[in-house]
Amino acid sequence: FSNLVYLTNLIHLELGGTNIKNISFLRALTKLEVLHLDRCVKIIDFRPIAKLTNLYNLSLDWTLIRDLSICDNLLNLHMLSIYCCELIISNTINERIKKYIL
């Protein structure tokens, strides 16, 4: 998956159901608008997603994500899917994101 770092014009990426563990390469894909990581249960660090400020659609169903603060600065985000995730929703998550998950 590390070779994906070179696809800097990519706007849609679906990696659902893969064995991917490290998504640090996503930091280079700043044009991404759609990202699906459904059923990627080996990902522990979701922080690279926070750099994807062009994201419009983010799907993290059946992942191990526990903290949605990575979405705080994703101002273009209109669809967030977190089905079957064990989240800890704290007061630090801004109100804009809460409206998508409640």
C-alpha positions as CSV (number, residue, x, y, z in Angstrom):
1,F,0.0,0.0,0.0
2,S,2.9,2.4,0.5
3,N,3.2,2.9,-3.3
4,L,-0.2,4.7,-3.1
5,V,1.8,7.7,-1.8
6,Y,2.6,8.6,-5.4
7,L,-1.0,8.9,-6.5
8,T,-1.2,12.5,-5.3
9,N,-4.1,13.4,-7.7
10,L,-6.3,10.5,-6.4
11,I,-9.7,11.7,-5.3
12,H,-11.4,8.3,-4.5
13,L,-9.9,5.4,-2.6
14,E,-11.5,2.2,-1.4
15,L,-9.5,-0.1,0.8
16,G,-12.3,-1.8,2.6
17,G,-11.7,-5.4,3.7
18,T,-7.9,-5.3,3.2
19,N,-5.2,-6.2,5.7
20,I,-3.8,-2.7,5.7
21,K,-2.2,-1.6,9.1
22,N,-0.4,1.6,8.3
23,I,-2.2,4.5,6.6
24,S,0.5,7.1,7.1
25,F,0.8,7.3,3.2
26,L,-2.6,9.1,3.2
27,R,-1.0,12.3,4.4
28,A,0.3,12.7,0.8
29,L,-3.1,12.2,-0.8
30,T,-4.4,15.6,0.1
31,K,-6.9,15.7,-2.9
32,L,-8.9,12.7,-1.6
33,E,-12.6,13.4,-1.4
34,V,-13.8,9.9,-0.8
35,L,-12.1,7.4,1.5
36,H,-13.6,4.0,2.5
37,L,-11.7,1.9,5.1
38,D,-14.6,-0.4,6.1
39,R,-13.6,-3.6,7.8
40,C,-9.9,-2.6,8.0
41,V,-9.6,-4.0,11.5
42,K,-5.8,-3.8,11.7
43,I,-5.6,0.0,11.5
44,I,-4.8,1.4,15.0
45,D,-3.6,4.9,14.1
46,F,-6.3,6.9,12.2
47,R,-4.5,10.3,12.7
48,P,-3.4,10.6,9.0
49,I,-7.0,11.1,8.0
50,A,-7.0,14.4,9.9
51,K,-4.8,15.9,7.1
52,L,-7.3,15.1,4.4
53,T,-9.2,18.3,4.4
54,N,-10.9,17.8,1.1
55,L,-12.7,14.7,2.3
56,Y,-16.4,14.7,1.5
57,N,-17.2,11.1,2.3
58,L,-15.5,9.0,5.0
59,S,-16.5,5.5,5.8
60,L,-15.0,3.7,8.8
61,D,-17.6,0.9,9.4
62,W,-16.3,-2.0,11.4
63,T,-13.0,-0.5,12.3
64,L,-11.3,0.0,15.6
65,I,-11.5,3.8,15.6
66,R,-12.3,5.1,19.1
67,D,-11.8,8.9,18.7
68,L,-13.5,11.1,16.2
69,S,-11.4,14.1,16.9
70,I,-9.6,13.3,13.6
71,C,-12.6,14.7,11.9
72,D,-12.6,18.1,13.7
73,N,-10.9,20.0,10.8
74,L,-12.5,18.1,8.0
75,L,-14.8,21.0,7.0
76,N,-15.9,19.5,3.7
77,L,-17.1,16.3,5.3
78,H,-20.7,15.6,4.5
79,M,-20.9,11.8,5.0
80,L,-19.4,10.0,7.9
81,S,-20.2,6.3,8.4
82,I,-19.1,4.6,11.6
83,Y,-21.4,1.6,11.8
84,C,-20.3,-1.0,14.4
85,C,-17.5,1.1,15.9
86,E,-16.9,1.3,19.6
87,L,-16.5,5.1,20.0
88,I,-15.7,7.2,22.9
89,I,-17.6,10.4,22.2
90,S,-16.1,13.2,24.3
91,N,-17.0,16.9,24.6
92,T,-13.9,17.7,22.5
93,I,-15.7,16.6,19.3
94,N,-17.0,19.8,17.8
95,E,-20.7,20.3,17.2
96,R,-20.4,20.1,13.4
97,I,-19.2,16.5,13.6
98,K,-21.8,15.5,16.2
99,K,-24.6,16.2,13.9
100,Y,-23.3,13.6,11.5
101,I,-23.1,10.8,14.1
102,L,-26.2,11.3,16.3
